[in-house]
Amino acid sequence: MVQKTQLEIMMHANTKLVELYFNIGNVLSTNFIWGNKFVETLAIELKLSFPNIKGFSVRNLNYMKAFYEEYKEDAEILQLVAKLSWKNNLTLMQKVKDKNIRIWYVKKNLQEGWSNSTLNYQINTNLYTRQIKNKKHNNFKFTMKENSDLASTMMKDPYVFDLMELTENYKEKELENKMLKKLKNILLELGSGFSFVGNQYKVVVDNHDFYIDLLFYHIHLKCYIAIELKVGEFKVEYAGKMLFYLTALDNEVKGVSDHPSIGIILCQNKNNRVVDYTLKYINKPVGISEYRIFNKKQIEMLQNLTMESDK
């Protein structure tokens, strides 16, 4: 209740501030003539009138003008973006030019409660393309009685992990260990709702021990999610191993109120036809995706290249 109220107060304050900036932008746009120094003069007057309030620099006033001109003819979008922080609005305006894609990020931002650094990360790693445009290889629609759409939207292809410490020819165990050291980043990439249960999670079947690479519990889907990490290309036999893990989880671990467990196989690369053929005859929910290893510097370089190609 406290967290919800804090969030509502913060969002209300954001809305009022963004509305103020929109109205100032209107004044600037209406009175601006190239060379008349109106923006510079207003910046000085505002600073003198409100010395304890930040945000009235020439640069920010120009952003307000651009913000007004961007949304002045679309009240519906304005109502939506007004719920975001001013910083996040500037990031979206500068980095996401397509209005439809921008709206998707706005809604996702409101749903997930992203900070500005998180929003930048999601844009830089092309979350929209990885989660919406790219085909998801899973069988959730045919194997889940409910929440199949939610489970499908959870998937990404590829997943992008910031693990710059990995050696060049890393093994699966090293990949797992590095992911555990950066668990916060991994949870961010997996998405909201994931709660970490354990790594090399032991499941006992008739006195035989079996170990799942990474086990999570999904709060919204109300089920366990087993993740297997594979270095190299996807192989058909990986699916059989995952089926065994899901069966064991459902029989030995899952609670009465939990939904059937879901499996995700992450590999460096895959043949999509082989994956689709494999998933077609699996009777438990399994998704198969590729992953990429980048560090923040490489992600920024990729974003810069994308922006240059857009120009």
DOGUVEX-396170 format. One line per 2 residues: their letters; for each residue x, y negated, z of C-alpha. Coordinates in nm, 2 decimals, decimal comma, always signed. Example, Ala and Ser with C-alpha at 12.3 -4.5 7.8 and 13.67 -1.06 7.14 Angstrom:
! DOGUVEX-396170
as> +1,23 +0,45 +0,78 | +1,37 +0,11 +0,71
//
This chain:
! DOGUVEX-396170
mv> +0,00 +0,00 +0,00 | +0,28 -0,24 +0,09
qk> +0,48 -0,16 -0,23 | +0,16 -0,20 -0,44
tq> +0,08 -0,54 -0,29 | +0,44 -0,65 -0,33
le> +0,43 -0,56 -0,70 | +0,10 -0,74 -0,75
im> +0,23 -1,06 -0,58 | +0,55 -1,04 -0,80
mh> +0,35 -0,98 -1,11 | +0,11 -1,27 -1,03
an> +0,41 -1,50 -0,97 | +0,56 -1,39 -1,30
tk> +0,24 -1,46 -1,48 | +0,21 -1,81 -1,34
lv> +0,57 -1,89 -1,43 | +0,54 -1,75 -1,78
el> +0,21 -1,95 -1,83 | +0,40 -2,27 -1,71
yf> +0,68 -2,20 -1,96 | +0,43 -2,14 -2,24
ni> +0,26 -2,47 -2,17 | +0,60 -2,66 -2,15
gn> +0,68 -2,49 -2,48 | +0,36 -2,63 -2,63
vl> +0,47 -2,98 -2,53 | +0,81 -2,93 -2,67
st> +0,68 -2,78 -3,00 | +0,43 -3,07 -3,04
nf> +0,68 -3,35 -2,97 | +0,99 -3,20 -3,13
iw> +1,14 -3,38 -3,43 | +1,49 -3,28 -3,55
gn> +1,73 -3,53 -3,40 | +1,50 -3,71 -3,16
kf> +1,67 -3,56 -2,85 | +1,32 -3,49 -2,69
ve> +1,44 -3,15 -2,55 | +1,75 -3,30 -2,39
tl> +1,56 -3,60 -2,25 | +1,29 -3,38 -2,10
ai> +1,56 -3,15 -1,94 | +1,71 -3,45 -1,76
el> +1,37 -3,58 -1,64 | +1,27 -3,23 -1,51
kl> +1,60 -3,18 -1,33 | +1,57 -3,53 -1,16
sf> +1,20 -3,47 -1,07 | +1,25 -3,11 -0,94
pn> +1,62 -3,09 -0,83 | +1,56 -2,77 -0,63
ik> +1,40 -2,58 -0,92 | +1,61 -2,39 -1,16
gf> +1,51 -2,30 -1,52 | +1,50 -2,65 -1,68
sv> +1,82 -2,64 -1,88 | +1,82 -2,74 -2,25
rn> +1,88 -2,38 -2,34 | +1,59 -2,25 -2,14
ln> +1,36 -2,53 -2,27 | +1,44 -2,42 -2,62
ym> +1,35 -2,06 -2,52 | +1,01 -2,20 -2,40
ka> +0,96 -2,37 -2,73 | +1,04 -2,05 -2,92
fy> +0,82 -1,84 -2,68 | +0,52 -2,08 -2,74
ee> +0,57 -2,06 -3,12 | +0,60 -1,68 -3,10
yk> +0,26 -1,63 -2,92 | +0,05 -1,94 -2,97
ed> -0,18 -1,76 -3,22 | -0,21 -1,43 -3,03
ae> -0,38 -1,47 -2,70 | -0,42 -1,10 -2,65
il> -0,04 -1,03 -2,67 | +0,03 -1,35 -2,46
ql> -0,19 -1,21 -2,18 | +0,01 -0,89 -2,19
va> +0,36 -1,03 -2,20 | +0,27 -1,28 -1,92
kl> +0,29 -0,99 -1,68 | +0,66 -0,94 -1,75
sw> +0,94 -1,14 -1,61 | +1,07 -1,44 -1,81
kn> +1,41 -1,26 -1,85 | +1,24 -0,95 -1,99
nl> +1,04 -1,16 -2,23 | +1,35 -1,33 -2,37
tl> +1,52 -0,99 -2,41 | +1,21 -0,85 -2,61
mq> +1,19 -1,17 -2,83 | +1,56 -1,15 -2,91
kv> +1,60 -0,78 -2,96 | +1,27 -0,64 -3,08
kd> +1,14 -0,83 -3,39 | +0,86 -0,59 -3,49
kn> +0,56 -0,70 -3,29 | +0,40 -0,35 -3,28
ir> +0,72 -0,20 -3,14 | +0,76 -0,49 -2,90
iw> +0,41 -0,43 -2,76 | +0,50 -0,06 -2,71
yv> +0,81 -0,17 -2,50 | +0,59 -0,42 -2,31
kk> +0,34 -0,15 -2,21 | +0,62 +0,09 -2,13
nl> +0,79 -0,18 -1,92 | +0,47 -0,25 -1,72
qe> +0,42 +0,13 -1,67 | +0,77 +0,20 -1,56
gw> +0,86 -0,13 -1,38 | +1,19 -0,17 -1,56
sn> +1,45 -0,43 -1,45 | +1,61 -0,64 -1,73
st> +1,92 -0,42 -1,74 | +1,70 -0,11 -1,78
ln> +1,50 -0,27 -2,05 | +1,82 -0,36 -2,24
yq> +1,94 +0,00 -2,20 | +1,62 +0,14 -2,34
in> +1,62 -0,09 -2,64 | +1,99 -0,04 -2,70
tn> +1,94 +0,34 -2,71 | +1,63 +0,30 -2,94
ly> +1,39 +0,46 -2,69 | +1,09 +0,39 -2,92
tr> +1,25 +0,59 -3,21 | +1,36 +0,87 -2,98
qi> +1,03 +0,90 -2,80 | +0,77 +0,80 -3,06
kn> +0,90 +0,82 -3,42 | +1,12 +1,12 -3,41
kk> +0,94 +1,46 -3,42 | +0,92 +1,63 -3,08
hn> +0,99 +2,01 -3,10 | +0,78 +2,17 -2,84
nf> +0,47 +2,40 -2,81 | +0,29 +2,21 -2,53
kf> -0,03 +2,16 -2,73 | -0,08 +2,54 -2,76
tm> +0,06 +2,66 -2,42 | -0,08 +2,40 -2,17
ke> -0,44 +2,39 -2,06 | -0,41 +2,02 -1,96
ns> -0,16 +1,73 -1,97 | -0,01 +1,85 -2,30
dl> -0,01 +1,49 -2,44 | +0,16 +1,36 -2,13
as> +0,42 +1,63 -2,14 | +0,49 +1,56 -2,51
tm> +0,53 +1,19 -2,46 | +0,78 +1,28 -2,18
mk> +1,01 +1,44 -2,44 | +1,28 +1,25 -2,64
dp> +1,50 +1,35 -2,93 | +1,78 +1,30 -2,88
yv> +1,84 +1,23 -2,51 | +2,12 +0,98 -2,45
fd> +2,35 +1,03 -2,15 | +2,60 +0,78 -2,03
lm> +2,88 +1,02 -1,93 | +3,21 +0,86 -2,06
el> +3,43 +1,07 -1,82 | +3,37 +1,39 -2,01
te> +3,67 +1,55 -2,17 | +3,68 +1,60 -2,54
ny> +3,61 +1,97 -2,55 | +3,39 +1,99 -2,24
ke> +3,21 +2,30 -2,12 | +2,85 +2,34 -2,00
ke> +2,96 +2,34 -1,63 | +3,16 +2,02 -1,67
le> +2,85 +1,86 -1,84 | +2,63 +1,96 -1,55
nk> +2,88 +1,83 -1,29 | +2,91 +1,49 -1,46
ml> +2,53 +1,47 -1,48 | +2,50 +1,53 -1,11
kk> +2,75 +1,26 -1,03 | +2,54 +1,02 -1,24
lk> +2,20 +1,15 -1,13 | +2,04 +0,81 -1,11
ni> +2,13 +0,74 -1,48 | +2,01 +1,09 -1,57
ll> +1,67 +1,04 -1,40 | +1,64 +0,71 -1,58
el> +1,69 +0,88 -1,91 | +1,45 +1,16 -1,83
gs> +1,18 +0,91 -1,75 | +0,94 +0,83 -1,46
gf> +0,80 +1,12 -1,26 | +1,11 +1,33 -1,25
sf> +1,22 +1,43 -0,90 | +1,55 +1,63 -0,86
vg> +1,52 +1,97 -0,69 | +1,87 +2,12 -0,74
nq> +2,14 +2,24 -0,98 | +2,22 +2,60 -1,03
yk> +1,89 +2,66 -0,86 | +1,87 +3,02 -0,74
vv> +1,57 +3,23 -0,82 | +1,57 +3,58 -0,67
vd> +1,39 +3,86 -0,86 | +1,40 +4,21 -0,69
nh> +1,73 +4,13 -0,52 | +1,88 +4,00 -0,84
df> +2,00 +3,63 -0,84 | +1,94 +3,41 -1,14
yi> +2,05 +3,04 -1,17 | +1,88 +2,76 -1,35
dl> +2,11 +2,47 -1,46 | +1,89 +2,19 -1,34
lf> +1,55 +2,20 -1,18 | +1,32 +1,91 -1,14
yh> +0,96 +1,86 -1,01 | +0,74 +1,62 -1,22
ih> +0,51 +1,42 -0,99 | +0,26 +1,33 -1,26
lk> +0,25 +1,67 -1,44 | +0,26 +1,84 -1,10
cy> +0,49 +2,12 -1,21 | +0,85 +2,23 -1,20
ia> +1,07 +2,15 -1,50 | +1,37 +2,37 -1,57
ie> +1,65 +2,22 -1,79 | +1,91 +2,44 -1,96
lk> +2,23 +2,26 -2,09 | +2,39 +2,41 -2,40
vg> +2,71 +2,30 -2,57 | +2,69 +2,36 -2,94
ef> +2,40 +2,45 -3,17 | +2,07 +2,59 -3,05
kv> +2,04 +2,97 -3,06 | +1,72 +3,17 -3,06
ey> +1,83 +3,38 -2,76 | +1,83 +3,06 -2,55
ag> +1,45 +3,06 -2,56 | +1,42 +3,42 -2,43
km> +1,64 +3,32 -2,13 | +1,42 +3,01 -2,07
lf> +1,10 +3,23 -2,08 | +1,24 +3,45 -1,81
yl> +1,32 +3,14 -1,59 | +0,97 +3,00 -1,63
ta> +0,81 +3,33 -1,55 | +1,03 +3,36 -1,24
ld> +0,95 +3,01 -1,13 | +0,58 +3,06 -1,17
ne> +0,58 +3,38 -0,98 | +0,84 +3,31 -0,71
vk> +0,85 +2,93 -0,66 | +0,54 +2,76 -0,79
gv> +0,28 +2,66 -0,53 | -0,09 +2,73 -0,56
sd> -0,17 +2,38 -0,66 | +0,12 +2,35 -0,90
hp> +0,07 +2,37 -1,28 | +0,27 +2,62 -1,48
si> +0,64 +2,53 -1,51 | +0,79 +2,37 -1,82
gi> +1,12 +2,44 -1,98 | +1,35 +2,20 -2,17
il> +1,65 +2,32 -2,36 | +1,91 +2,05 -2,44
cq> +2,18 +2,13 -2,70 | +2,43 +1,93 -2,90
nk> +2,25 +2,00 -3,23 | +1,98 +2,22 -3,37
nn> +1,83 +2,34 -3,69 | +1,47 +2,22 -3,68
rv> +1,32 +2,51 -3,88 | +1,49 +2,76 -3,65
vd> +1,35 +2,57 -3,35 | +1,00 +2,55 -3,49
yt> +1,00 +2,93 -3,57 | +1,12 +3,00 -3,22
lk> +0,86 +2,79 -3,05 | +0,57 +2,93 -3,26
yi> +0,55 +3,26 -3,08 | +0,65 +3,15 -2,73
nk> +0,36 +3,17 -2,48 | +0,50 +2,93 -2,22
pv> +0,56 +2,55 -2,25 | +0,91 +2,48 -2,39
gi> +1,06 +2,18 -2,55 | +1,39 +2,18 -2,74
se> +1,59 +1,86 -2,80 | +1,94 +1,74 -2,88
yr> +2,15 +1,52 -2,66 | +2,42 +1,26 -2,72
if> +2,70 +1,15 -2,49 | +2,77 +0,78 -2,49
nk> +2,91 +0,52 -2,25 | +2,76 +0,17 -2,21
kq> +3,02 +0,01 -2,44 | +2,94 +0,25 -2,72
ie> +2,57 +0,20 -2,67 | +2,61 -0,18 -2,70
ml> +2,83 -0,13 -3,02 | +2,55 +0,09 -3,17
qn> +2,29 -0,18 -3,09 | +2,51 -0,45 -3,25
lt> +2,55 -0,24 -3,56 | +2,17 -0,19 -3,57
me> +2,11 -0,56 -3,53 | +2,36 -0,64 -3,81
sd> +2,19 -0,40 -4,05 | +1,85 -0,55 -3,97
k> +1,99 -0,89 -4,07
//
